[in-house]
Amino acid sequence: MDVKKSLLFIPDISGFTHFVQTTEVRHSEHVIAELLEVLISANTQSMRLAEVEGDALLFYKENQIPSQEKLLAQIETMYTAFYSHLKMMEANRICPCRACASAPNLKLKIVLHCGELQFMTVQKNRKPFGEMVIQAHRLLKNSIDSDNYVLISEQLANVIGLNATYESNLFTFRESVDTYDGKNISYLFAEIDTNKLQLLGFEPPEIIVTKSEPDFVLKRKMPIDAYSLFELITNYRYRHIWVDGVEEFQFNENEVTREGTEHVCVINGKHFNFTTVIKQVPMEQLVYGELTTDPPPVEKLYQFYIIEPIDENHSILRVEQYWKTKTFFQKILMALVGKKQFSNGLTTSINKLYQLISSRQIALN
């Protein structure tokens, strides 16, 4: 094996342009960012990440090319991670927007190439460039009639001893050639059947069943459409603006809120951990819920924001709180102090949210 040859490895999310152009920007960029993070974490061959190119990643391995077995395993690992995450996103989705609903339609293609790699340094960052990089990107614009495949250039296939007769449970390679600037570039490709991937397991969403009446209910007509109100409540970037007494919200800014996502609310220097939960509501309603086990004197506090559309400019917001106490002493404290404190805090927050919406001080994007 020629040790001077380097590897280029480019995972590219298929359907990115259509996905971004036809869905809400605020969530489509989060979905893509999550998937790129998943692909980066699935790098098992210690490849260096040269660049994030919008919907694609440019990995390289300098002066070294893994064996055929390791490269095919790396490819399978990335496809498994990618589609496992899409499956989790679909199962745990709470957001009704087009970006979150259509994310499972995204596909993945991976292009591999090799050759002598050149580098340039830009602002102290060493990046590959040159003919090999140009050829790899040209191979992304091929004639394969699929959005879900792996493509291995003939040059790399020769180095790792891969030929068109190779066949396994996941890979069945075929030969093809495309012409770029009058030059033919040959390659092998295999379409990926996602049904043959051993997808990773995840915790299924837990549907909270509220058997009793809420301990506190607040209902208010809001001067905003249901979907925008849902975004305002579930997007943690806005929480510090309207939630009463909050000093800081800590959360993953590149993650779409879904069942199981977590955030931390800092009040008076104390950290309260929240987890997103869901419960069943009528089909025409939207619901977001959260659970915390931190605030005394309760063992658990469930809070559900239920939104019912009225028209394109108005909706009804119903907030329900459920408290679970473990001891008789906790029940007494809640009756004497806790109930009033929690209900007052929630009422103040919803009033601030109403004023925020009415004054048009915030633009959702």
Summary of the structure (lengths in Angstrom):
residues: 365
radius of gyration: 25.6
end to end distance: 51.4
largest distance: 82.8
contacts: 1076
relative contact order: 0.12
helix: 33%
strand: 33%
